Amino acid sequence: MSDKPEYAIVEPDIEEDDTEYPDVHLEALGLKFDLPNLNSKAELPLEIIQMIFILKSKVVLSDEEQYQAMAVFLAYFEQIHPTLWNRLRRSDNAMGWLTGIVKAWAAESGIDPKALTSSSSTRSTEER
């Protein structure tokens, strides 16, 4: 018996939104870089879609969610903006810079960055 399964055809759920969201232009750590607007559904990087859903669904993120968000954004920068990632890696306060960049990216995209408010930009260890 060779009953072949029937496959349902999936169509994308495309919203007809003609709104154009300008790219975000930031300067940090001596670099100027362009990032996609976090509201742009058409140009939003696949790597960060999950975090955008979380950011838009909550007023304030828990500490765990903040660290997850920063990990996602850091991985995105490592892949897409390696020069920025290297500057972050060599900076004296990488977490502070990362948090500042992500907050500015959100604010310039029109997303309320208060969800990213965190004490994570302070040093967690003291110099020896």
N, C-alpha and C positions, 0 to 999 in steps of 0.2 A: 504494500500500500504506500503510495507516494503522494500523500496529501501535502501540497505545497502551501505554506502559510501566505495569507494575504497581507500585504503591507499597506498601511495607511500613508497617504502622501501628506507630508507636512508643508505648510506654507508659512512663511515668516509673518509675524504680526507687526506690520509696518504702519506706524502712525504717520499721517500726512501732516507733518509739522514743517512749514517752510521757514521757521525761525532760524536765522543764521547766528551762530554764537562765535564771536571772534576768538582767535587764539589768545592765550595769556602770555605776556612777555614779562619775565622776571630777571632780576640781577642779584646774584648772591655769590659770595666767595670769589669775587673777581671775574665771574662769568656772566654772560647774558645768554638766556636760553628761552626758547619758545615751547609752550606746552599746550595741548588741546584743552579747550574749555570743558570743564567737568559737567556742564549741562548739555553738551552736544552729543546726542544719542548716536548720530551717524559716525562721528569721528572719535568717540570715546574708546580708549585703548582697552582691549579685552582683558588685559591683565589687572585692571583696576575696577572693573564693573561691580564686582561683589562689594568692594569697600564703598563705592558710591551709593549703592543700595542701602548699606548700613548707615552711612553718614546722613542720608536724606530721611531715613526712617526714625531717627532718634534725635532728641534735643541735646543730650549729652551722652558721650560714650563712657562705658565703664573703663577702668584701668586696663583690663584685659583686651577690650575692643580697641582702645587707643594703641596698644602695643601691636596688635594684629594689623591695624591700619598702617602704622609706621613701617612694619615689616613689608607689607605689600608695596607701599610707595618706594621704599628703599630698593626692593627687588626690581621695580619698574625703572628707577633711575639707573641701576646697575646695567640693565639690558639696553635701554633706549638712550640714556645720557651718561655714558661711562666716564666722560671727563668730569661731570658734576659729581658722580659717585666717588671718583678718586679724590676730588677736593674735599668731599665730606669725610672720607676715610682719613685724610691727613689733617683735618681741622682739629682744634683743641676741644671742641664741643660738638661732635657730630650729631648727637641727638637734638641739641638745641637748634642747630642749623636746619636739620631735617624737619623738625616741628615747625620752625619759622617758614620754611619754604612751602610746606604743605598747607599751612594756614593761609599764606599769601595766595597760593594757587586757588584754594577754595574761595577766598574773598574776592579775588579778581574774576572768578567764574560766576560769582553771584550766589554762592552757597555760603550759608552762615557758618563761619569757622568756629563758633563757640562749642560745637560738638567735639572739637579737637583740643579744647582747653585741658591742659595737663601740667603737672609739675615735672614732667619727664625731661624738660629742657635744663634742669639743674643737674649738676654732677652727682652721681650716686656714690662715688668713692672719693676720698681725699687723696691728694698727692702724698707720697711717702717721703 
